[in-house]
Amino acid sequence: DVFLDFTVQIKHDEAKIISFKLNDTYAGVIDQTNHTITVRVPGTVDVRNLVPVITTSEDALVTPASGQAVDFTDPVDFKVTYNTASAVYKVTVIPTDAPSAIYVGLAASMDQLNAEEKEAATWMLNNIANSQYISFEDVQAGRIDLSECKLMWWHLHIDGGIDTMDKFDKAAPQAVNALVRMKELYNDGMNLLLTRYATYYAAKLGATKDGNNPNNCWGQSEESGEIAGGPWNFFIAGHESHPIYQNLIMNSGENDKVYTCDAGYRITNSTAQWHIGTDWGGYEDLNAWRSLTGGIDVACGDDGAVIIAEFEPRANSGRTICIGSGCYDWYGKGVDTSVDYYHYNVEQMTLNAINYLCK
């Protein structure tokens, strides 16, 4: 009467490039679907002699090898193999000194961003022509030529959320330190897309007339994010024709709602909104909010709070769009966003916003 239980684990052979960096400085943007890698480097860098630092899936081999100098004058194929698995990644190096659009972050490089921010930044570099990741320290030090830059996007995620400007200052000191230079860029016409807790930066830069940040904010952590029991949405009644809402997936008969994730999505519900009502000591009604902030309420939550706001240019300044909806989410831990029916709307709405700001 002896019994033995065996657990059998089956794993497919895998051959992937997980990360790719040149001269241990310039991070590549990897498209795992099309097996392409794009690396942008300053125009002063000699592309004929760059050393890739490559991380692969477990035990996979890659040629040309990591640490071996390569001439990237033309695109180079890197072959990855492991047992029966193999893949070829085409690596293209693009010298550029003057990006048209930038994704700015607190981290020195894109690889160091948290998962939520990195997902957004990777999408931008894959989908927006002549875009580039730079850090706030790069901006402050003047390391990048921003003379042709029309747009800056900052998507700031903080686990657990932030609900005061003091907490913002402590969470984003690099952005605060770069404020003088950022104000110069904004006042000279650079447009801003500020999402999640980056919406606080609108007040710092003077985009909001009353100088106030969103007054009703919260959020969960990626590890303990809630699982959506059904589709999440926000309301756009009266603004259905706004450029940022074009070509979205809309439910029949619900043209006043934008859905951004479906049931089963893990979401942190990170929210930075302007609550309407005297109970939060700010704005008696929407007319008061419009008058005091100088903003346009482009979307509202189910309680009437302003969750997407647009601030028009002042004098020669740029235009600003703030998206603080808890529905606006790029990364769900353990969730494949590519199979989420509504997640396309997050990408399309962002693309619309960037095109609108850069037009």
Backbone hydrogen bonds, N-H to C=O, Kabsch-Sander energy under -0.5 kcal/mol:
donor,donor_aa,acceptor,acceptor_aa,energy
3,F,1,D,-0.5
8,V,6,F,-0.6
9,Q,7,T,-0.5
18,I,16,K,-0.6
18,I,55,T,-3.0
19,S,55,T,-1.6
21,K,53,V,-1.9
22,L,26,Y,-2.5
23,N,51,V,-2.9
24,D,51,V,-0.5
25,T,22,L,-2.5
26,Y,22,L,-2.4
27,A,25,T,-0.8
28,G,20,F,-3.5
29,V,38,T,-3.0
30,I,28,G,-0.6
31,D,36,T,-3.1
32,Q,30,I,-0.7
35,H,31,D,-1.2
36,T,31,D,-1.5
37,I,90,K,-2.5
38,T,29,V,-2.1
39,V,92,T,-2.7
41,V,94,I,-1.9
45,V,42,P,-1.8
47,V,45,V,-0.9
49,N,46,D,-1.4
50,L,70,V,-2.3
53,V,21,K,-3.5
54,I,52,P,-0.5
55,T,19,S,-2.4
57,S,16,K,-2.1
60,A,57,S,-2.0
61,L,81,T,-2.7
63,T,79,K,-2.1
67,G,52,P,-3.1
68,Q,65,A,-1.8
69,A,67,G,-0.5
70,V,50,L,-2.7
72,F,47,V,-3.2
72,F,70,V,-0.7
76,V,91,V,-2.3
78,F,89,Y,-2.8
79,K,63,T,-2.9
79,K,77,D,-0.5
80,V,87,A,-3.3
81,T,61,L,-2.6
82,Y,85,A,-2.6
85,A,82,Y,-2.8
87,A,80,V,-2.2
89,Y,78,F,-2.9
90,K,35,H,-2.2
91,V,76,V,-3.2
91,V,89,Y,-0.7
92,T,37,I,-2.9
92,T,90,K,-0.5
94,I,39,V,-3.2
94,I,92,T,-0.5
96,T,41,V,-2.8
100,S,130,N,-2.3
101,A,130,N,-1.3
102,I,151,L,-2.3
103,Y,132,Q,-2.3
104,V,102,I,-0.6
104,V,153,W,-2.2
105,G,134,I,-1.5
112,Q,109,S,-1.4
113,L,110,M,-1.7
118,K,114,N,-2.9
119,E,115,A,-2.0
120,A,116,E,-1.4
121,A,117,E,-2.8
122,T,118,K,-2.8
123,W,119,E,-1.8
124,M,120,A,-2.1
125,L,121,A,-2.3
126,N,122,T,-1.6
127,N,123,W,-1.3
127,N,124,M,-0.7
128,I,124,M,-2.9
129,A,127,N,-0.6
131,S,128,I,-1.1
132,Q,101,A,-1.4
134,I,103,Y,-2.1
136,F,105,G,-1.9
139,V,135,S,-1.9
140,Q,136,F,-2.7
141,A,137,E,-2.3
142,G,138,D,-0.9
142,G,139,V,-0.8
143,R,138,D,-2.1
145,D,97,D,-1.0
146,L,144,I,-0.8
149,C,146,L,-1.0
150,K,100,S,-3.2
151,L,100,S,-1.0
152,M,191,N,-2.4
153,W,102,I,-2.7
154,W,193,L,-2.3
156,L,154,W,-0.6
156,L,195,T,-1.7
157,H,155,H,-0.6
160,G,220,Q,-1.3
161,G,158,I,-2.5
168,F,164,T,-1.8
169,D,165,M,-2.6
170,K,166,D,-1.7
171,A,167,K,-2.0
172,A,168,F,-2.2
176,V,172,A,-1.7
177,N,173,P,-2.7
178,A,174,Q,-1.3
179,L,176,V,-1.4
182,M,178,A,-2.5
183,K,179,L,-2.7
184,E,180,V,-1.6
185,L,181,R,-2.1
186,Y,182,M,-2.7
187,N,183,K,-3.0
188,D,184,E,-1.2
189,G,186,Y,-1.6
190,M,185,L,-2.4
191,N,150,K,-2.5
192,L,319,R,-2.6
193,L,152,M,-2.7
194,L,192,L,-0.5
194,L,321,I,-2.6
195,T,154,W,-2.5
195,T,193,L,-0.5
196,R,323,I,-2.8
197,Y,156,L,-1.8
198,A,195,T,-1.7
199,T,196,R,-1.6
200,Y,197,Y,-1.5
201,Y,198,A,-1.8
202,A,199,T,-1.2
203,A,199,T,-0.5
203,A,200,Y,-0.9
204,K,200,Y,-1.2
205,L,201,Y,-2.2
206,G,202,A,-0.7
206,G,203,A,-0.6
207,A,202,A,-2.5
208,T,202,A,-0.8
209,K,293,T,-3.0
211,G,208,T,-0.8
216,N,273,Q,-1.9
218,W,271,T,-1.8
219,G,160,G,-0.5
220,Q,268,T,-1.8
225,G,222,E,-0.7
226,E,267,I,-1.5
228,A,226,E,-0.6
228,A,265,Y,-3.1
232,W,261,C,-2.0
234,F,258,V,-1.7
235,F,300,C,-2.6
236,I,256,D,-2.9
237,A,256,D,-0.6
239,H,236,I,-2.8
242,H,239,H,-2.1
245,Y,242,H,-2.2
246,Q,243,P,-1.3
248,L,245,Y,-0.7
250,M,248,L,-0.8
254,E,251,N,-2.3
257,K,254,E,-1.7
258,V,234,F,-2.3
259,Y,249,I,-0.5
259,Y,257,K,-0.5
260,T,232,W,-2.0
261,C,232,W,-0.8
264,G,228,A,-3.1
265,Y,262,D,-1.6
267,I,226,E,-2.8
267,I,265,Y,-0.6
271,T,218,W,-2.7
271,T,269,N,-0.6
272,A,324,G,-2.7
273,Q,216,N,-2.1
274,W,306,V,-2.3
275,H,273,Q,-0.8
277,G,275,H,-0.6
277,G,283,Y,-3.1
280,W,277,G,-1.3
281,G,278,T,-1.6
282,G,277,G,-0.7
283,Y,277,G,-0.6
284,E,282,G,-0.5
289,W,285,D,-2.1
290,R,286,L,-2.8
291,S,287,N,-2.3
292,L,288,A,-2.7
293,T,289,W,-2.6
294,G,290,R,-1.8
295,G,289,W,-0.5
296,I,310,E,-2.3
298,V,296,I,-1.1
298,V,308,I,-2.1
299,A,308,I,-1.4
300,C,235,F,-2.4
301,G,305,A,-2.1
304,G,301,G,-1.8
306,V,274,W,-2.4
307,I,299,A,-2.1
307,I,305,A,-0.6
308,I,299,A,-1.5
309,A,322,C,-2.3
310,E,296,I,-2.1
311,F,320,T,-3.1
312,E,310,E,-0.5
317,S,314,R,-3.0
318,G,186,Y,-1.5
318,G,190,M,-0.5
320,T,311,F,-2.5
321,I,192,L,-2.4
322,C,309,A,-3.0
323,I,194,L,-2.3
324,G,307,I,-3.4
324,G,322,C,-0.6
325,S,307,I,-0.5
328,Y,325,S,-1.4
329,D,327,C,-1.1
333,K,331,Y,-0.5
335,V,332,G,-2.6
337,T,335,V,-1.0
339,V,336,D,-1.6
340,D,337,T,-1.3
341,Y,339,V,-0.5
343,H,340,D,-0.5
344,Y,340,D,-0.5
345,N,342,Y,-2.0
346,V,343,H,-1.1
347,E,343,H,-1.2
348,Q,344,Y,-2.9
349,M,345,N,-2.5
350,T,346,V,-1.7
351,L,347,E,-2.6
352,N,348,Q,-2.8
353,A,349,M,-2.3
354,I,350,T,-2.5
355,N,351,L,-2.6
356,Y,352,N,-2.7
357,L,353,A,-2.4
358,C,354,I,-1.9
359,K,355,N,-0.8
359,K,356,Y,-0.5
